[in-house]
Amino acid sequence: MAPGVRLIQKVSSTRAFAKVAPHVVPAMDRAVHRLTRGKVLLSSRMLPGLILTVPGARSGQLRTTPLACMPEKGTGRSWILVGSNFGRTGHPAWTANLLAGPDKGVVNWQGRDVPVRATLLEGEEREEVWRAALKFWPPYATYQARVEREIRLFRLRERGDAAP
């Protein structure tokens, strides 16, 4: 584990972080991503990250959101997204957007745009991935304990590799 990761995990589990981070982290990520032409996300220094672009569920306008992700090992073309919303009450908007248009998303991964298909994980598959997510980033357990909703998990696969 990189130096300082445990400290950042503790800080990211706090309610204060949940209030501030949604306003600061995405804005910084968008700016740095734009300035580096898609090569760098600041938050990916702690967790792998991607930029998700998907039409809004109601507006249809493209929405771009920097997100932490769990790349699935051995694929290079599949990622897990955790709709934790920093442990805040409601589901993050990007999850509704993926539910409304599961075949309309594009991720920017390491500077490359990849069209993806999103699948909401449920049942045993969700439980297996949730366990992996908790090992990957333990603060997710704190986020889940703080909210009554079940945190949504999505698998995104490059559309060329996705099952029909």
Sequence and secondary structure as in RCSB ss.txt:
>XXXX:A:sequence
MAPGVRLIQKVSSTRAFAKVAPHVVPAMDRAVHRLTRGKVLLSSRMLPGLILTVPGARSGQLRTTPLACMPEKGT
GRSWILVGSNFGRTGHPAWTANLLAGPDKGVVNWQGRDVPVRATLLEGEEREEVWRAALKFWPPYATYQARVERE
IRLFRLRERGDAAP
>XXXX:A:secstr
  TTHHHHHHHHTSHHHHHHHHHHHHHHHHHHHHHTTTS  GGGGTS EEEEEEE TTT  EEEEEEE EE TTT
SSEEEEEE GGG SS  HHHHHHHH TTSEEEEETTEEEEEEEEE  HHHHHHHHHHHHHH THHHHHHHH SS 
 EEEEEEETTTS  
